[in-house]
Amino acid sequence: MAQLRQDYTQFVERGAEIVVVGPEDAAAFASYWQQENLPFVGLPDPRHTVLKLYGQEVRLFKLGRMPAQVVIDRQGVARYVHYGHSMNDIPPNEEILGLLDSLQ
């Protein structure tokens, strides 16, 4: 999430909103958001309802939920989906920002 925070203004300049969905409960999410001073939306999903809808994988031997990034356009169409194979498998912001530019 530090990567997203670093370039947050560039996402906003492109008309994007970042929403991070996580498996923690609301209290844990709120505490983390406040502690890290994150400028984007955090959605606690302790029952994994949203995470399952988007097909995010769970790999118990690799520390739990694998990263997933989804870009959804204004019409609600998923234009980009990346499912990570490890906790470090996260596309660079430049890739996502370039995609946002192409959707304009």
N, C-alpha and C positions, 0 to 999 in steps of 0.2 A: 504494500500500500504506500510505502514511501515513494516508490517510483511514480505512482499516480498523483500523490501530493506535490511532488517536485514540478510536474508539468500541468497541474490543475488549471491554471489560467489559460493555457493553450487549448485545452479541451473546451473550456467555457467560451473562448473566443470563436470557436467553431460551432457553437450552439449545442454542445453536448452536455449531458448531465451524467456524472458517474454515480452509480449505485453499487455498493458492495454488499453482497448477500453472504451471510455467514451462519454457521451452525450453532452459535452461542445463543444464550437467552438474552432477553432485553436488558437486564441489569448488567451483565458482563459486557455486552456490546456498548452500552452507554458509557460505562466506566472506561473502556478502551478508547472510545472516540474522544472523550474528554481528556484523557491522559495524553493522547497523541495529537490532539488539536486538529483532527482531520476535517477538511473543508467540504467534503462531499457526503452524500447520503449513505447511511449504513442501515441495512435491513436485517434484524435478527431473524433467523429461521431455524429455531431449535427442533422443529418437527421435520425439517428438511423438505418441506412442501415445495417451495420455489426451486430449491437446488435439484430436486428430482425432476421437475418439469423441464429443466434445461439439460438434464442428463449428466450432471456433474458426478464424476466417479469417486468412489471411496476405495482406497487401498490401505488396508490396515498395516501392512508391512512398510509402507512409505509415508508414515505419519498422518494418515487420515485422508481428508478430502484433497483431491488434486485441484490445482488452479484451473479455472475456466474463465474465459473472457468472451462476452457476447456483445456485439454492436447491433442495436435495434434502431431502425430508422423511425421517422415520425409517423409512418403508417403502421407501425408495429411489426414490420418484417425484419427478421434476423438477417443482417447483411454480412455478418462475420461471426464465426465461432472458432475458438481455439480451446481445445482440451489439453491441458498439460499432462505430461507423462511422469513428471516429478515435481517436487515443490519449487524447483528453480526454473521450470519450463514455462516462462511467462514472456510473451512477445514484447519487444521494446515499444515504448510509447510512440516512437517515430513511425512505426508500422501502423498503429491504430490512428494516429493523427493523419497520416497519408490517406488512409481509407476514408476518414471523415471528410478530407478535402475533396476526394473523388465523388462523394455523395452530395456535395453542395450543388 
